Amino acid sequence: MTASGQARVMVVEDDEDLLVAVSAELRAAGLDVVAVADLAGAARVPPPLACAVFDRMLPDGDAITHVHQRRQEGWAVPVLFLTARDTLADRVDGFAHGGDDYLVKPFAPGELTARVLALCRRAGAGRPSILRHADLEVDCARREVRRGGVLLTLSGKEFAVLEYLAARPEQAVPRADLLEHCWDAEADPMANVVDVVVRRLRRKLREPELIHTVRGVGYRLAAS
């Protein structure tokens, strides 16, 4: 979400006329649209994003390869592939490489908007309001954290990082993913802000340790 409350969506399309038309359609639906023409431009768009729409074949490569690589790095933004490639194998390939939806050209603008809005909702839904792991309880609605039944006092950033980890228990979460989802676009990706906040969280959560370092990647929430 942007400061104005709009969901921010990236559209990657090398056909200039189609890029303008799709962007206008999504803006009319109340979305904040970032329009770029190639994969290099897509890689430079800062977070946060609620959804990304990729044309498959772009001047600098196939978007499914780009998305697949970013998924391996922990990129979790919902993706819709928009393409003229309409075989069953193409569609399966898109989902297999990290796509969340697939729309074949030509398409109805209203259908595209409906699918993008559904992905934006999915990005923030489908999760219980209370996340529990071992003796940890994260109440996302009340923004409260308890461990062993004891209410803890966390800063906003500490809560955001713990909530993100608690929603992905036992998973290695890259630092870049935490930075993307818990900080704004102005955060310096080279700074050690994530490590500093995790250090404070560990101190407040006390023993036994719940947040484990995954060397070369980031952190994992686990009971042991």
Protein Blocks (a to p, Z undefined) as FASTA:
>chain_A
ZZkopacdddddfblklmmmmmmmmmmnopacdddfbfklmmmpccddfbdcddfbdfkb
cfklmmmmmmmnopabdcddddfblcfklmmmmmmnopabdcdddddfklmmmmmmmmmm
mmmgoiafbdcehjbccdfklopaceehiacdddfklmmmmmmmmmmghiacdfklmmmm
mmcfkbcfkbcklmmmmmmmmmmnopadfbdcdehilpcddfZZ
